Amino acid sequence: MNLFKKNDLVEIAVQLEDKGFKFYDAAANKPNISEKVKNILIHLRDEESKHRATFLELRNKVDLFDLKETSNWSEAVMYMNVVLDSHIFSGDDASIKLVAASKDEKEILKNAVSFEKDTLLMFHSFKKFVTDKKSAEAIQEIINEEYKHVEKLSQIL
């Protein structure tokens, strides 16, 4: 079981964006992808980089090191470990394997939606256990960024 500190929220967000970047990059370079879908995948890949930068900026803008500990922080840690372990891209190279195993671009897009939804679940879960207003607002900014990806992918499908 992985343990994380309260101030690891942004670091986890950055790792998820890195995994998303790898997924979209591999998917965009997969043979037999239409030009339209390839361009969208490249756009989403580039968005992952922007989101990563946004989250690093949040770390500097909002003092996430002052997250207030809830009375049940050990429960929060246990819950988040379950979410992290079940995330669609839980392994280091899981995103690359997922692209390689995809039969077609529709399956790639469905996997992308699953990833984005898992990411949203994770951040909604984080927010549940945070009592500090500034920290909750920062997590909400992360959630808002991820909703944009789900909307874009849903429109394509």
Secondary structure by P-SEA (a helix, b strand, c coil): cccccccaaaaaaaaaaaaaaaaaaaaaacccccaaaaaaaaaaaaaaaaaaaaaaaaaaaccccccccccaaaaaaaaaaaaaaaccccccaaaaaaaaacccaaaaaaaaaaaaaaaaaaaaaaaaacccaaaaaaaaaaaaaaaaaaaaaaaac
